[in-house]
Amino acid sequence: MLIPATILTGFLGSGKTTLLKRVLTEAHGQKIAVIENEFGEENIDNDILVSDTNEQIIQMSNGCVCCTIREDLRTTLRDLAEKRRKGELDFERVVIETTGLADPGPVAQTFFMDDEIAEGFLLDSILTLVDAKHSAQQLNDRQEARRQVGFADQIFISKSDLVSPQELDALQHRLKHMNPRAPQKAVHFGDVSLAEVFDLRGFNLNAKLDIDPDFLNDGHDHEHGEHCDHPSHQQGHDHGHAHGGHDHDHEHGEHCDHPSHQHGQGHHHHHDDDVKSFVFKSPRAFDPAKLEDFLGAIVNIYGPRMLRYKGVLNMKGTERKVIFQGVHQLMGSDLGPAWGPDEARISKMVFIGIDLPRDIFVQGLEQSLV
């Protein structure tokens, strides 16, 4: 039985520590090993972690295990798996907390690259916590925060009670553009149930591409924002006041040079984030060899900027769906269930990354069709 692992990421103050404390102290009946990457700015309070001990692994009263990493994550995971095999430690799953500024990419890649780890652990999902109150600023100013959103399989929005419904709506809209495949949930940390945190199977090669169908259908409108009257796009008031009331500039985004408003083309939602997603759909089948060549080339060039990508594909030569997904340069694919007799065989792919050249991707994918 593989041990499921969850990566918990999110900016400082987003509530990761609160969530972890709950996991570590509550009587939930699950035995969880929490790995805390302690090169960070925030550590779980000392009342939980006795910091002056040399013992890196501490058994909690409710059966959880807590370890702080002072070295390589792989070493820690191997140690834990070995102690579990020997019966020295008992735990059912692992939660890895990354520090506020960390990029979850390399942590996720550990589960694919290292055979020994791949044999013992299964990456269940990447959870990203977003603080509703401060996130707009963080997303504007910090690429790490945008990357964390792009990596997520599930997004939890904390502190939503501290912002207006319009602000929350605008934030959710923005997050969906960056990452349409991660469900979003506004949570109060007192009561997010562990069922919503674990066994999400977000990383599974499953035949489900979780994207809101509306996003698939009208992606092009949003891209250019022609007739989008979403509340977050009205009146252009977001930063107007801070620039001496030049509201009209913001409205049309002509010469606004605020970092979060560059390029003007994103003016319909007041920021043009570098982390973006796009969806490719086609009713024609892919030629397997051409597609493999194209994806191989793309990943070689743009891999570092490709955060997450996934597809459910109609391939020539098989009656089954082909499912592929990847993180950065690492890509995996698998045969899924057969296409239903009445099911439209439409390939759908989503790419989430940093300033990816959509036109090159689309052109290459179209040339890989039969």
N, C-alpha and C positions, 0 to 999 in steps of 0.2 A: 504493500500500500504506500503510495507516494504521500509525503507530508505536504499539505497545501501551505503555500506561503503568500502573504499579502504584503504589498509595499505601501506604506503610508507616507504620503508626501504632502507638502503644503507650506505656505509661507509662515513666518514667525507670527505668533499671535492668532493663528487660524483655529487653534483648539486641538492640535494633535496631542498635546500633553494631557489635556483633559480627557480626551477619548482613551488614550493609553492608560491613564490612571484607572479609568473605569474598567478597562479590560483586565488590568492587573490586580484589582482589589475586589471586584464584584463577585458575588457567589453565582456565577453563571454555569458552573458545572463543567466548563471546558478547560482543558489544560493547554495553555498557550505559552509558547516561548516568545518573548519579546526581545528583539535584538535592537539595541539602541546605538545608533551611530554617534559616538559621543564627541566627534571632532567639532561639534556644533556650538552654537551660541546658547542653546537652551537645553538643559538636561532635565530629566524627570527629577522632581524635588528630592532632596536627600532623605526625606522621611521614607521614601520608597527605596531608593538606591543608597546603600551604605557605601559612601565613596572611598572611605579610607581602608577598605579591605582589598587584598590582592586577588581575592577570589573573583573571577569575572562572571561567574554564574551564580545567581542567587535564587533560591527556591522561595516563592511567595506563599503566604498562608493559605490562599485559595487554590493551590496546586499549580499556579502559573510559575514560569521560570523567567528570570530576567537576566540578560547579559548585556554588558556594554562592550562595544567593539573598540579595541585600541589598535587593532591590526586589520588584516584583510578580511573582508566579508566571507570569502570562500573558506578560509581557515575556520572561522567561527561556525559556518554551516556544517562543515565536515565534522568538527568537534561535537556539535550538538547531535548530529545523526549517529556518530559513533557511540556517544554516551547513551543514546536512546537504544541502540542495538544491544549494548551491554546491560541494559536494564538499570543504568545509574540515574537516568533522568526519564521522567514520563511526561510527554507532551503530545498533543494531537496536531498542532499547527504552529506556524511561525508568523509573527508580524515583524516587519523590519521598518523601523522609523528612520527616514532620512532627515538630515538637518534642513532647516528652513531654506537654505540657498542651494541645496543639492539638486543635481540633475538625476532623476530616477533612471535614466537610460542605462548607464553602466550597471546599476544594481539589477535591472531586469535582464540585461544580457548575461549576467553571471549564471542564470538558470538555464541558458541555452548553450553556453560555450564550454562549460566545464562538465565533462561527461559524468564525473563522479557525483556532482550535484544534481545533474539532470536525472540520474538514476534514483536519487533519494527524495527529491522535492519536485513539486509541481507549482509553477507560478499561477496563483489563482487570479489575482487582479492587482492593479495599481489604483489606489484610492487617493484622490486629491482633495484636500480641504481648502476651501476658499472663504475668506473672511469678508462678509458682505459689506461691512463698514469701510474697510481700508483697501479692498481689492482693486477698485478702479484705479487708484493711485499706483498700487503695486504693479498692476498689469500694464499701466502706461509706462512706468519707469524701469521695470526689471524684466529682462528677457527670461530670467530663470522662472519667474512666476508664470509667464506665458507658456514656457516649455512644460511646466508641471501640468498645466491644463491640457496641453496637447497629448501628454502621455496617458491621461487618466482613462480607466475603464468605468469609473464611477466618480461623480463629483458630489461632495457634500458642501453645502453652503451654510456657514455658521453665522451667528449674529444677525440674521435677517430681520429680527424684530427691531434692530436699531436703525433700519433704513426704511424709506417710504416704499409702498408697493410699486410705484413707478421706477424707483431706483433698482429695486430687486428685479423687476421685469427687464429693465435695460441690461442689467448684469447678466441675466440668464440668456438673453438674446445674444449678447456678446460672446459668452462662453460657448454657445451653440455654434457660432460661426467658427470658433477656433477648433472645437471638437464636437462634431455632431453625433459621434457614436457613443459618447458617455452619457448615461442618464444622469440628470441632476436632481438633487433633493435638498430642500432647505431643512436643516435639522437643528434641534436644540440638544446640546450634548448630553443633557440629563437624560434624554430618552430616545436616542437612536438605538434600535435594538440590534443585538449582535447578528441577528439573522440578516440584517441589511448590510453587514460589513463583511461577512465571510461567505465562502462558497458561492461567489458571484460568477465564477467561471468566465470571467471577462477575457481571459487569455486563451480560452479554449479555441481550438480550431473547430468551431461549431458552425452550422449552416445558417446562422442567423446574423444578419448584418444590422445591428441595432441603430438604425437611423430613422428618425421621424419621417414618414412618407412625404409630409409637406415639404420638408427640407429638400428631399430628392426632386419633388416636382417643380418647386419654384426657385431652385438654387440660383438660376440665372437672374431672376429679378433682384434677389438680394445682393448678388454680386455687384450689380450696378446701381441698385437702389432706386430704380426709376420711379416706381409708384409704391413706395413702401411708406405706409403712414403709421408705422409702429410707434407707440408712445415714446420710445427712446429716441426717435428720430425727429420729433416735432420741435419746432421753434429754435433749434440750435442753441439752447441756452446753457449747455453744460459748462463751458468755460468762459462764455461771453463776458461775464462780469469781471473776470480776473484780468481782462485785457482792455479795460477802459470802455466796456460796453459796446465793442464793435460786433454786436450780435450778427449783423448781416454778413460779415465775413465768415463767421462760423457757419452760418446757415448754408452758404454755398461753398465754404471751404476754399475760397480762391487763393488767398495768400496768408493762410494761417500757418505759422511755422512752429506751433507748439509741438513738442516731440510726439505727443500722442495723436496729432492730426496730420501728420505728413501725407503727402501724395494726393490730398484732395479727393481721390476716388472713393475713399471710405467715408465721405462726409455724411452719408445717410445714417451711420451710427457713430459719428464723432471720433472714430479712431480707426486707423487702418492697421490692425495688428500684424506683426510679421508672422505669427503663428496662425495658419489658415488651413482650411480643409477644402477639398473639392471632391466631387463624386463623379465617377465615370459610369455610364450605363450603355449597354448595347444589346440589341436583340440578335446580333450576328455572333456566331461561335468564334472563339479564338483558335488560332493555329498554335498548338502547344510549343513547337520549336521556336517560332517567331517571338511568342510572348516571353518565353524563357530568356531568349537572347536580349530582348528589350529590357526586361526587368533587371537582368543581370547588369546591363550597362548602366541603367539609371541608378541602381543601388551603389554601383561603383563610384559614380560621380557625385550623387546627391545624398548618399547614405547618412552622412553626419547631420544633414538638415532634415532627414525624414524621421519623424518621431514615431508615428504609428501608421500602419496601413493594413488594410484588410480587404479581401474580395471573396465573393461567392460567384464562381465563374462557370460559364457554359463553354466546355472545351470540345473541340472536334475529336471524335474517336472514343468518347465515353458517355454512357447514359447517366453517369453520376455527376453531382455537383463537385467542382474542384474548389477547395477552400484554401486560401493562402493568407498569410499575414506576416508582419514583420515589425522589428524595432531596429532603427538605424540600418546597418548593413546585413543584419541577420534575418533571413527569410525562411519560412517553413511552409510546406503545403501538404495537403492531405485529401483523400477522396471522401466526400461526404455522402449523404443519402442520394438515392436516385431522384431524378426530376419526376414530379408527378405527371400522370398521363395528360392532365388538363392544364398543367402549370406552364405559364409563359417562361421560356428559357431565356431569361434576361440576365446578362452578367452585370454585377454591380460591384464597384470598387470605391473605397474611400481612402484618400491620402491626407494625412495631417502632417504638416511640416513647416519649416521656416522659409518663407519666400520661395516656395517651389515654383518652377516655371510651368504653370498649368498648360500653356499651349504646347510645349515640348512633350509633356506627358500625354496629352490628349492625342496629339498627332501620332506619337509612337504607338499608343494603344490601338488607335484606329488602323494603323498599318500592320498590326499583329492579328487583325481579324482575318478570318478565312475569306 
